[in-house]
């Protein structure tokens, strides 16, 4: 499915939840890895994005090499290469759908 660039250049962005490993299977402990570089694990970071009077919380997937150590809630950040992609799957006979978010990197703002 195609992905779409999201412009957050005018937004104020804060970390809402610290990075956590993204899991493929929580029961087996299998971690999700980057398709382009399978040696790099993926993490999920909660970001609060505020722009034009609206604020939204997004769970964003980022390669573990794409964010600094010690990223904590409340830290102002810059998001690089944010994209959105719609998805659909079937689980236990029920169709589910949504939008996933992925960034190339997240850097702390001084």
N, C-alpha and C positions, 0 to 999 in steps of 0.2 A: 504494500500500500504506500502511496506517496506521503511524504512528510511536508510540513509547512513551516517556514521560518517565522519566528515570533520576535518582533522588535520590542525590546525592553530598554532601549537607549534612554528614554525619558522617564522610566519608572524608578521608584525607590524600592530596593530589594533587600530583605533581611532574611537571615537563616531562622527558620521556625523550629526545625528539629535537626539535630546533628546527623551527619552521614552514618548510615547503617548499611551493612552488606546486603545486597539484593540477592534473594534466594530463589533458585529454580524450584527446589523441593525442600520445604522446611523439615519434613520427616527424615530425609536422608542427609540433610545439611549441604546439599549441592548448591554451590554459589553460581550466580549468573556471571558470564564472562563476555567481554567485548567480542563481537563477531569479527572485526577486523584484526584484533590482536588477542587471541584466546589466553595469552599469559596475563592479561590485565582483568581483574575482577571489577564488577560494577557495584555501585553503591546508590542508595536512595537518600536524597536530601529534601527536607521540607522547606519550601521558600514562600515567604509572604511577599507578594508583588503588589505594590500600590501605584496606580497611575490614573490620572484624570478623575480623582475623587472616588475611585473604586479600589478595593483591596481583595485579593484572592489568595488562597493557600494552594500551592501546587506541590505534588510529589514529583521530583525531577531525578531521573537516572543520570549518573555521571560516572565516567571511568575513575577508579580509585587513584589514578595518576593525575586527575584533573581538578583536584582541590587540595588546599593546604591542610597540614595536620592541625588539630586543635580548633577546627571550625565549630563554633558553639552558637546556640540560640541567641538571637539579638545582634549578631555580627552583621554589619552592612556589607553587602557583596555586589560584585558585578558578574553577570551571567554571560558567558561567551557561547555563541552558536546554539541558542535555544530553538528547538523544533518541537512541533506537535504532530502526532500521528494517530489516526483513529484505528481502533481494533475491534474485533468481534471474535468470540469463540463460544463453544458449547460445553457446558459442564453439568454433568448429571441430568442431561436432557433439557437443560434450560439455556437459552441463548443469552449471552451477556455482551455488552459493548461499552466502549468508553473512549477516552482520549489519553494517550500516554505522552509524557514530556521527557525530552532528553537534551542534555547540554554537553558541549565539548569540554567546558571547564567552568569552574566557579572560583573567583578570586576575591579575597578580602579587600575592602576599600579602606584606605588609611584615613 
